């Protein structure tokens, strides 16, 4: 244990580095990071357990930063821990820097999550804590006894997602979760008192959290709070640290700059910066320094960690010898591999809704994939994730032997919890809701795509055929929105998201196969509520893996190629039968994923949709989303307006999603 004076010196060192990084970059947020320096210093120098030599050790503690704008604080303490060099810190916010303006997932450097959109980061921590409990229930605390730490600010508490995160963590009794709330009462443009008067402590206590209130700049109080939180065995813990925004900051005239909104989102500026660095015991001419006495703290901690980790590894080795079957599971779970699945053996009921096809697959996955978790936003009997639930049971208070999360009506929270599970590792996370409610999830989808996380997003009720529920529940623009991520490239050069909308129950099986084999990006699976006719007999469904393939008519030189995804493909098949009666050569193409299709060779693409040929597209979404498939010589029949409330077969007729209208439109084209 280090004395208070030395710990404050170390925190001041973090404050100096923070101010210097922001000043050098001429961009950033120094104030909050300066206020939170005391907490991260105590956490990393005395409590965080990780392997200094192996950042990917599955039994490590995890730290999830919610307010990503406070990145200088995290980069500074990780530099003290040996994860970054001083030269790295000097490149803050610059091209190619390992220290971007908001932290980006980089486990090798100690960054466990990409953060920025307030509220999501601490929800990832809830998901990670669930994953740790789930794995401990299967493997034991000997290898899965880690603590999940989270750091949240006033803004994160205000974001609505905090309601879901707090409720779920408290309901499940996640005693392995410790969250520090940096309560500095200052926001970017105002004080917290002007926007909220809630009692945060009482709110979290009502959710069954252990709440501790402290002076967040006092290292002794921080230490005692962390010790108490570690000893808590029934509830998650919230440490409310009353901190000082811009702690140690002085204006150019020498007056205190603390508690001021001005330190939140901009460099301190020449005079204030110089005075602040001097006030904190640094040299404004050479601020990028780790003080020798501070480095000694972290050198001692590094030595302690080597001993702690050696003991952990020894315990793991003894555990593996005693439980060789579990040791194999541990390795397999964290490898990301999935077990062999007899995809062809999954029985589907012909002509059913594709959501039922998904349910059949989920039932098989629940039995075969031991480390898979499925969640639903209070819709499991409608989105048919209950196919998974029927083979397991839902998590409950301190019981993680099941594999299903009943997330309640909280789509964004649910999605972020699944992201946290994926970030933790060792589990395959999936979640379901109605497709129209993907609107609530969009911020999480974007973050999953940025972090290249293989979460499976299951969406049912895929189109206006939701029918009588009306336009509030009928997706129109949603497919176009999620397919934008399919068209974008991530940093690895891949499509940012795999989006699949299967044409019938058999193609639903293939879609799930593609989803499970996709370990590099999130997958969106879009399923129908209504029955869908199966594609013609003899169809080779394995070709769906190419993104688009011929499902009816295979003329070398078709007069017209009909393209669609999902429910509309069977409508095209029915329309093509009418066209053939007129002697028209027709080809029908199912395109479950344009993104995958565009990754095929040019030769393959043109063998499916002939270049220069006439193409007719049918989509229950926005017409423009299919324009790149039909080309200049093509035409799209889509839904460029909101739907109406009526039985789905009536809507099909009214909106022109019928075989007869396909016939009529193509005849006009030809």
Secondary structure as GFF3:
##gff-version 3
##sequence-region A 1 670
A	DSSP	alpha_helix	4	25	.	.	.	ID=ss1
A	DSSP	alpha_helix	30	42	.	.	.	ID=ss2
A	DSSP	pi_helix	43	47	.	.	.	ID=ss3
A	DSSP	beta_strand	62	65	.	.	.	ID=ss4
A	DSSP	three_ten_helix	68	70	.	.	.	ID=ss5
A	DSSP	alpha_helix	71	80	.	.	.	ID=ss6
A	DSSP	alpha_helix	86	90	.	.	.	ID=ss7
A	DSSP	three_ten_helix	107	109	.	.	.	ID=ss8
A	DSSP	alpha_helix	120	139	.	.	.	ID=ss9
A	DSSP	beta_strand	148	153	.	.	.	ID=ss10
A	DSSP	alpha_helix	154	158	.	.	.	ID=ss11
A	DSSP	alpha_helix	161	172	.	.	.	ID=ss12
A	DSSP	beta_strand	177	183	.	.	.	ID=ss13
A	DSSP	three_ten_helix	192	194	.	.	.	ID=ss14
A	DSSP	alpha_helix	200	206	.	.	.	ID=ss15
A	DSSP	beta_strand	210	215	.	.	.	ID=ss16
A	DSSP	alpha_helix	219	231	.	.	.	ID=ss17
A	DSSP	beta_strand	237	242	.	.	.	ID=ss18
A	DSSP	three_ten_helix	261	263	.	.	.	ID=ss19
A	DSSP	alpha_helix	270	279	.	.	.	ID=ss20
A	DSSP	alpha_helix	292	322	.	.	.	ID=ss21
A	DSSP	alpha_helix	324	335	.	.	.	ID=ss22
A	DSSP	three_ten_helix	343	345	.	.	.	ID=ss23
A	DSSP	alpha_helix	354	368	.	.	.	ID=ss24
A	DSSP	beta_strand	372	376	.	.	.	ID=ss25
A	DSSP	alpha_helix	380	383	.	.	.	ID=ss26
A	DSSP	alpha_helix	386	389	.	.	.	ID=ss27
A	DSSP	beta_strand	404	406	.	.	.	ID=ss28
A	DSSP	alpha_helix	411	424	.	.	.	ID=ss29
A	DSSP	beta_strand	428	434	.	.	.	ID=ss30
A	DSSP	three_ten_helix	435	437	.	.	.	ID=ss31
A	DSSP	alpha_helix	438	451	.	.	.	ID=ss32
A	DSSP	beta_strand	456	460	.	.	.	ID=ss33
A	DSSP	three_ten_helix	464	469	.	.	.	ID=ss34
A	DSSP	alpha_helix	478	487	.	.	.	ID=ss35
A	DSSP	beta_strand	497	500	.	.	.	ID=ss36
A	DSSP	alpha_helix	505	517	.	.	.	ID=ss37
A	DSSP	beta_strand	522	526	.	.	.	ID=ss38
A	DSSP	three_ten_helix	541	546	.	.	.	ID=ss39
A	DSSP	beta_strand	549	552	.	.	.	ID=ss40
A	DSSP	beta_strand	560	564	.	.	.	ID=ss41
A	DSSP	alpha_helix	568	581	.	.	.	ID=ss42
A	DSSP	beta_strand	586	590	.	.	.	ID=ss43
A	DSSP	alpha_helix	594	597	.	.	.	ID=ss44
A	DSSP	alpha_helix	602	608	.	.	.	ID=ss45
A	DSSP	beta_strand	615	618	.	.	.	ID=ss46
A	DSSP	three_ten_helix	623	626	.	.	.	ID=ss47
A	DSSP	alpha_helix	627	630	.	.	.	ID=ss48
A	DSSP	beta_strand	635	637	.	.	.	ID=ss49
A	DSSP	alpha_helix	648	655	.	.	.	ID=ss50
A	DSSP	alpha_helix	659	669	.	.	.	ID=ss51
###
